[in-house]
Amino acid sequence: MILDKKNCPVITVDGPSGVGKGTTASLLSNHLGWNLLDSGAIYRALALKVLNTDAEISDIIKLIKLAGNLQLRFESVIGEPTLVYLDDQCVNRDLRSETCGNIASIIAVIPEVRAALLQRQKDFRKVPGLVADGRDMGTVVFKDAQIKFYLTATAEERAKRRYKQLKNKGVSANIRALEKEIGARDCRDSNRNVSPLVPANDAIIIDTSNLSIDEVFHYCINIIDKAGLKVSLNR
């Protein structure tokens, strides 16, 4: 069978923050030689575009146009965070700014913007295949994905991971406060009306609380191999 955009395979990796889904998706993409989608970065990329073009957040028509024309790509590098390129410029640092995050949270609740970015996310489905990382990849964006992984972990373990990340960056934090914040966000995300954070009915749920990234990766690869999905020869 000749693969095209409609029938090329998709693997989704969903779950809350701090469960290792971004790293896992990047490793899978690298191993398979497939395209990578970091859906969480898309809203921040649009927010950055808004900042760079001085667009008004209230201008829905302008936001939709910007969303539909985002020149965005992702590059997975083993042992490094996924690189995000907007207009051929690496924007990882800019995407993590507080201003960018605040704008992203505002535009993310606008239905028309979500609809425009939904199509933009689907556009990443290209030969030879796609590994999509996010929160609703298997439930909304790629319902027909061949394999759907849903990663989870206890709030306590995720708080420990976040605390370690912040400590390595020289940022002070309270681990109990982080755990409380994570629990509150999980509750909001799981109970929201639009795209709630829940595993797809056919998702393979993996609790990463006591697993290393390497163990999670190999567990996923074993399932992928059994499903008969092929590694690209052009990776």
C-alpha positions as CSV (number, residue, x, y, z in Angstrom):
1,M,0.0,0.0,0.0
2,I,1.2,3.5,-0.9
3,L,1.2,5.7,2.2
4,D,-0.2,9.2,2.0
5,K,-1.3,11.8,4.5
6,K,-4.6,10.1,5.2
7,N,-3.3,6.6,6.0
8,C,0.2,7.1,7.3
9,P,0.6,5.7,10.8
10,V,0.3,7.8,14.0
11,I,1.4,7.0,17.6
12,T,0.0,9.3,20.3
13,V,1.6,9.9,23.7
14,D,-0.7,11.7,26.0
15,G,-0.7,12.5,29.7
16,P,-0.3,15.3,32.2
17,S,3.0,17.2,32.8
18,G,5.8,15.5,34.5
19,V,5.2,12.0,33.4
20,G,7.9,11.9,30.7
21,K,5.7,12.0,27.6
22,G,7.8,14.6,25.8
23,T,11.0,12.7,26.2
24,T,9.4,9.4,25.4
25,A,7.8,10.9,22.2
26,S,11.1,12.4,21.1
27,L,12.9,9.0,21.7
28,L,10.2,7.1,19.7
29,S,10.4,9.6,16.9
30,N,14.1,9.3,16.7
31,H,14.1,5.5,16.8
32,L,11.4,5.2,14.1
33,G,12.6,8.0,11.9
34,W,9.1,9.5,12.0
35,N,7.9,13.1,12.3
36,L,7.4,14.6,15.7
37,L,4.6,16.9,17.0
38,D,4.9,18.6,20.4
39,S,1.3,19.9,20.5
40,G,1.9,21.8,23.8
41,A,4.4,24.1,22.0
42,I,1.9,25.0,19.3
43,Y,-0.2,27.4,21.5
44,R,3.0,29.0,22.8
45,A,4.3,29.4,19.2
46,L,1.1,31.2,18.3
47,A,1.5,33.3,21.3
48,L,5.0,34.2,20.3
49,K,3.8,35.0,16.8
50,V,1.2,37.4,18.4
51,L,4.0,39.1,20.3
52,N,6.3,39.4,17.3
53,T,3.6,40.8,15.0
54,D,2.0,43.1,17.7
55,A,-1.4,41.5,17.0
56,E,-4.3,42.1,19.3
57,I,-5.5,39.1,21.3
58,S,-9.1,40.4,20.8
59,D,-8.6,40.2,16.9
60,I,-10.0,36.7,16.3
61,I,-9.7,37.0,12.5
62,K,-6.0,37.9,12.8
63,L,-5.4,35.1,15.4
64,I,-7.0,32.5,13.0
65,K,-4.9,33.7,10.1
66,L,-1.7,33.5,12.2
67,A,-2.7,30.0,13.4
68,G,-3.3,28.7,9.9
69,N,0.0,30.0,8.7
70,L,2.4,28.9,11.5
71,Q,5.7,27.9,10.0
72,L,6.5,25.4,12.7
73,R,8.7,22.3,12.9
74,F,10.2,20.1,15.6
75,E,13.5,18.4,15.8
76,S,14.2,15.5,18.2
77,V,17.8,15.2,19.4
78,I,18.8,12.3,21.6
79,G,19.5,13.4,25.2
80,E,18.3,17.0,24.5
81,P,14.9,18.7,24.8
82,T,12.9,18.8,21.5
83,L,14.0,21.8,19.4
84,V,11.1,24.0,18.2
85,Y,11.6,26.1,15.1
86,L,9.3,29.0,14.2
87,D,10.0,30.6,10.9
88,D,13.2,28.6,10.8
89,Q,14.4,30.1,14.1
90,C,14.9,28.0,17.2
91,V,12.6,29.5,19.8
92,N,12.8,27.2,22.7
93,R,13.9,29.9,25.2
94,D,11.3,32.4,23.9
95,L,8.5,29.9,24.3
96,R,9.2,29.4,28.0
97,S,8.9,33.1,28.9
98,E,6.2,34.1,31.3
99,T,4.7,36.6,28.9
100,C,4.4,33.9,26.1
101,G,2.8,31.5,28.6
102,N,0.3,34.0,29.7
103,I,-0.8,34.8,26.2
104,A,-0.9,31.1,25.3
105,S,-3.3,30.5,28.2
106,I,-5.6,33.3,27.0
107,I,-5.8,32.3,23.3
108,A,-6.1,28.6,24.1
109,V,-9.7,29.0,25.4
110,I,-10.9,30.7,22.2
111,P,-12.9,28.1,20.2
112,E,-12.1,29.6,16.8
113,V,-8.4,29.5,17.6
114,R,-8.6,25.9,18.9
115,A,-10.4,24.9,15.7
116,A,-7.6,26.5,13.5
117,L,-4.9,24.9,15.5
118,L,-6.6,21.5,15.4
119,Q,-6.2,21.5,11.6
120,R,-2.6,22.7,12.0
121,Q,-1.8,19.8,14.3
122,K,-3.4,17.4,11.8
123,D,-1.2,18.8,9.1
124,F,1.9,17.2,10.9
125,R,0.6,13.8,9.8
126,K,3.1,13.0,7.0
127,V,4.9,10.0,5.6
128,P,6.5,7.9,6.9
129,G,4.6,8.4,10.2
130,L,4.0,10.7,13.2
131,V,4.6,10.6,16.9
132,A,2.3,13.1,18.6
133,D,2.8,14.3,22.1
134,G,0.1,16.1,24.0
135,R,-3.0,15.9,26.2
136,D,-5.7,15.1,23.7
137,M,-3.8,13.6,20.8
138,G,-5.6,10.2,21.1
139,T,-9.0,11.5,22.1
140,V,-9.4,14.5,19.7
141,V,-6.7,15.1,17.2
142,F,-5.8,11.6,16.0
143,K,-8.7,9.4,17.1
144,D,-7.6,6.8,14.4
145,A,-4.0,6.5,15.7
146,Q,-2.6,3.0,15.4
147,I,-1.2,3.0,18.9
148,K,-2.2,5.3,21.8
149,F,-0.1,5.6,24.9
150,Y,-1.2,7.4,28.0
151,L,1.5,8.1,30.5
152,T,0.7,8.8,34.1
153,A,2.5,9.1,37.5
154,T,1.6,10.0,41.0
155,A,1.4,13.7,41.9
156,E,4.1,13.1,44.5
157,E,6.6,11.7,41.9
158,R,5.8,14.4,39.4
159,A,6.4,17.0,42.1
160,K,9.8,15.4,42.8
161,R,10.7,15.5,39.1
162,R,9.7,19.2,38.8
163,Y,11.5,20.1,42.0
164,K,14.7,18.5,40.6
165,Q,14.3,20.4,37.3
166,L,13.9,23.7,39.1
167,K,16.8,23.0,41.5
168,N,19.1,22.2,38.6
169,K,18.2,25.6,37.1
170,G,18.9,27.4,40.4
171,V,15.3,28.1,41.1
172,S,14.0,27.7,44.6
173,A,10.8,25.8,45.1
174,N,8.7,24.0,47.8
175,I,8.0,20.4,46.9
176,R,4.7,20.3,48.8
177,A,3.5,23.4,47.1
178,L,4.4,21.9,43.7
179,E,2.5,18.7,44.6
180,K,-0.6,20.7,45.5
181,E,-0.3,22.8,42.3
182,I,0.0,19.6,40.2
183,G,-3.1,18.1,41.9
184,A,-5.1,21.2,41.4
185,R,-4.2,21.4,37.7
186,D,-5.0,17.7,37.2
187,C,-8.4,18.3,38.6
188,R,-9.1,21.3,36.3
189,D,-7.7,19.5,33.2
190,S,-9.7,16.3,33.8
191,N,-13.0,18.2,34.4
192,R,-12.9,20.9,31.8
193,N,-15.6,20.9,29.1
194,V,-13.3,21.2,26.1
195,S,-10.8,18.3,25.5
196,P,-10.6,17.0,29.1
197,L,-7.4,15.2,30.1
198,V,-8.5,11.6,30.0
199,P,-7.0,8.5,28.3
200,A,-8.7,7.3,25.1
201,N,-10.8,4.2,25.5
202,D,-8.2,2.2,23.5
203,A,-5.1,3.8,25.1
204,I,-2.3,1.7,26.7
205,I,-1.9,3.3,30.1
206,I,1.7,3.3,31.5
207,D,2.4,4.4,35.1
208,T,5.9,5.9,35.0
209,S,6.1,6.5,38.7
210,N,8.7,3.8,39.3
211,L,10.1,3.6,35.8
212,S,13.1,5.2,34.1
213,I,12.7,6.9,30.8
214,D,14.7,4.1,29.2
215,E,12.3,1.5,30.7
216,V,9.3,3.4,29.4
217,F,10.9,3.8,25.9
218,H,11.6,0.1,25.6
219,Y,8.2,-0.9,26.9
220,C,6.6,1.3,24.1
221,I,9.0,-0.1,21.5
222,N,8.1,-3.6,22.4
223,I,4.4,-2.8,21.8
224,I,5.2,-1.0,18.5
225,D,7.2,-3.9,17.3
226,K,4.4,-6.4,18.1
227,A,2.0,-4.1,16.1
228,G,4.2,-4.4,13.1
229,L,4.8,-0.7,12.6
230,K,8.0,-0.1,10.6
231,V,11.1,2.0,11.2
232,S,11.8,4.4,8.4
233,L,14.8,3.5,6.3
234,N,15.5,7.3,5.8
235,R,15.9,8.1,9.4
